[in-house]
Amino acid sequence: MTTETPTAPLPTAKANIPNINRPLPVKPAAPAVNRIGLAKPDYNGNESTLCNGCGHDSISAQIISAMYELGVNPNSMIKLSGIGCSSKSPAYFMNRSFGINTLHGRMPSIATGALITNHTLQGIGVSGDGDTGSIGFGQYKHLLRRNLRMIYIIENNGVYGLTKGQFSATSDQGAVLKHAGRNDYMPIDMCLEAIISGCGFVARSFSGNAKQVVSLLKMAYAHRGTAVLDIISPCVTFNNKEDSTKSYDWGRNHDERINDFGFVPNYEEITIDDFQESEDKVVTMHDGSRIVLNKVSAGHDPTDINAAIKLCMDAREQKRFITGLIYVNPNSPSLAELEEVNNDVPLAHIPNEQLRPSKASLDKLNAGWK
Amino acid sequence: MSTVTEVTPPAQAETSGAEAGRAAIINDFSIVACTKNGSGSQTANLTILRSFFKMGIPVVGKNLFPSNIQGRPTWYTIRASKDGYVARTDAAEITISLNPEGAQDDYNKTAPGGVFIYSETGDRDSVKVDMHRKDVSHYPLPVKKIADPLEKDAKLRTYGRNMAYVGALAWLIDIDRSVIEAALRYHFKGKDKPVQSNMAIVNAAYNWAAQNWTKTDPFRVEKMNATEGLIVLDGNTAGALGAIYGGVNFVAWYPITPATSLADALGDYLPILRKSPDGKPTYSVIQSEDELAAAGMIIGAGWAGARSMTSTSGPGISLMSEFTGYAYFAEIPCVIWDVTRMGPSTGLPTRVSQGDVLKAYYLGHGDTKNICLLPSSVYECFEMGWKAQDVAEKFQTPVFVLSDLDIGMNNWMSKPFDYPETPLERGKVLTEADLERLKGFARYRDVDGDGVGYRTLPGNKHPFSAYFTRGSGHNETAGLTEKSPEWVANMNRLGRKFESARTHLAQICAPVVDEVEGAEIAIISFGSTDPAIVEARSRLAKEGYKISYLRIKALPLANEIKDFVAKHKHVHVIEMNHDAQMLQLLRLHMPDMATKLHACNLCDGLPLTAKWVSQAILK
């Protein structure tokens, strides 16, 4: 994995560009800039069209913060989504990144094609509980199985918003909604499903907990394969009653952090001695970044897959809203590594002369079939 | 199993075959080998086929197989034709029967005056049929007695028994055994051991036949010089190679008959042909979880700037419907090979049809229409393999190649493949330097008047490079819009783009036209119906019939097809589907001449024969 360290700062967008209708980031008067010379507004997107107070908008803001703070080059990132309220949100952050709003539940396959043919891009996918847990469940599982390097965010509100209030696959058992009636089925736990599918980075958070979401996004960025962030993101219009586990009230009152952690990006020079060795656990990511977990703060060891599974099972059973890094295994090779296409030149940019074999090779084949 | 219990001895030989004073029939007959599925008869059949080819005799092989894996009857037909005809014939002159199941039917179907070679093993594998036909020459063959002692490995014995009929046939119709050895050497890629062990059985069977059979039939082969410079290959391998020489660098696929061997061939040849100077692969092949994901992956790859493709068949095409509509509207290049088979539903998955014409052309929802290339031969599978990649990127849209099971899975003679004459055409892609010069771009603006916009590729480092791709309504700058005029303008531009594609395809995949002076009757066809039409026209021409012929190579239909129709009184549209799908498209294309166009379609799972074509035109 490479980190964004361009030799010269990239130019920032200018306000007045012919032939472009979409809003462009406006440069502030005295901008603070990050390590690649970009100001935070350079990471802005379009104005959101989601409902006022939607959790998804908080997550978009947290993505902007995390990528700005990390100094990610927007041109090296692609934004992907499926269909639904959550999937509209890639238009609301990082306009300087390419975006692709795909089909309902099918973002993983598009991501696979795009990121296997250009592994130098960092993918950030935004999906929802309907998009991932129902129509896209198969593609979600296969994405994780292949370990495509990308951040996969599930903006989980337990309800279909864009079609006005149907139950989703993560809706609480026994929940009652105005039009949908009562949900009799077990909710699918997106984190548990991720762990058992081989995912090496599984976290849950709450859209109202900006600090935690930003930290998890930074860690997810450093992950070698697919990083799943199941972020409970309340739907203020259809599923925000206080007894819903996807509501703001529930999130605020029940947020149970399973670990406290710090994140040291690979470009920061901090030695291991700076940590309290006896109390901290350090997980070194494939790109050299480090996650520093305070062992004392909670009993959960996120490098223990059985503990992670048990934690999810118990939490579901006991209706506990656990947040934090549930499972991490930084060592599984990504799809691009497995396919051996993680070369200097990505597949999509291989020059034409290397794409067409020689005439001599065809002559030889022709002769062989005679 | 055959229901016949009473076995009658073969009819007396004095009334049959050569003894009846028939002239020798040289290099002009078909053979059908009826064996058990999974018994390894492919080696035996391909050896016969390649032996004929190496003797200079025009030949074609067709595998007519059931949708089973092991034990059930399967048929392989080999046609030798001194005149170069490569269509299927209605009945084979020589039946080789090694599977008791269905043997009576195979016997009954043998062409008049034909040959019946059957396994006589003294056990349940013996072919027991009522051999009542006096016109047929009967030859029993103790395949186990001949082959088993020569094959120590019990697991390989069924293979050996199949080689026994190759040896006996060699004696019967005079195949040069040195040619058989050369054919085996080809099959086993020069490996000595299997060549020797198989030749031992061929020789033993040859000698056994020489000692025990008396030839009473007129069929034999003779060396000629009609295959010089040609190759023999299947269409799926040709299509895969075409794609490789077309620069494909991402493949996603899901197993389905009859398209699997195309993906297999990509897997075989890509590692050989496509390494970067430092030895790294310049491609990736992923077996996806289903065809839906395969479509998503190739579209993702096309969006990122790769040349991508998948191979599938009818059911897979159905699963790709939503994604195809998406790629059409979001304007993302990709290539979808549809090796067509019989539908609807699971249909007859190992039988041929051309039933996906309308489906592929209109795949998607709302107003979609797709470019389709229509190969009729192994040669065109290669040619369209690379051209499809160029067309997809030139027009930034999904391109279908509609091959079929007959072309794709069977072995055909072909002229050697020609190296692509034009460089890779990557379409309108803006670089960082272009963006710096232009100070921006509008993804879906029709700058050149051909309906094709300029695109940028993810990873482009220029700050103005990014745009947002979506299946929802968008304006020129790829922004979300629900405004009616913007929607209409965009759809009109897509219409202009489709017309640009029509013009371009009329040049690079122009219809193949053979107009006969003074002809009132004409044929229009596409794809694998071609060999039967070529043979029928040739035979009818000898009887004095004047029939013109136009073969379509691409959709949208070229405008010159209208001119061709205008010149003729009756135009028969020959195709292998139940609903006369190409006829429907042609009638839409030229409504004023719709009544001139006649349905001439058959969909029975088998490749067309010249006899059927002749009768259908003259009825």
Interface residues (C-beta under 8 A of the other chain):
Chain A: L10 P11 T12 A13 I17 P18 N19 I20 N21 R22 N73 P74 N75 S76 I78 P90 A91 N95 R96 S97 F98 G99 I100 N101 T102 L103 R106 P108 S109 I110 A111 T112 G113 A114 L115 I116 T117 N118 T120 L121 G138 Q139 H142 R146 E339 E340 V341 N343 V345 P346 L347 A348 H349 I350 N352 Q354 L355 R356 P357 K359 S361 L362 L365 N366 W369 K370
Chain B: G229 L230 I231 V232 L233 L241 I244 Y245 G246 G247 N249 F250 A252 L273 R274 S276 P277 D278 K280 P281 T282 Y283 S284 I286 S288 E289 D290 L292 A293 A294 A295 G296 M297 I298 I299 G300 A301 G302 W303 A304 G305 A306 R307 S308 E322 F323 Y326 A330 P416 F417 Y419 P420 P423 L424 R426 L438 K439 G440 F441 A442 R445 T456 L457 P458 G459 N460 K461 H462 P463 F464 S465 A466 Y467 F468 T469 R470 G471 S472 N475 E476 T477 A478 G479 L480
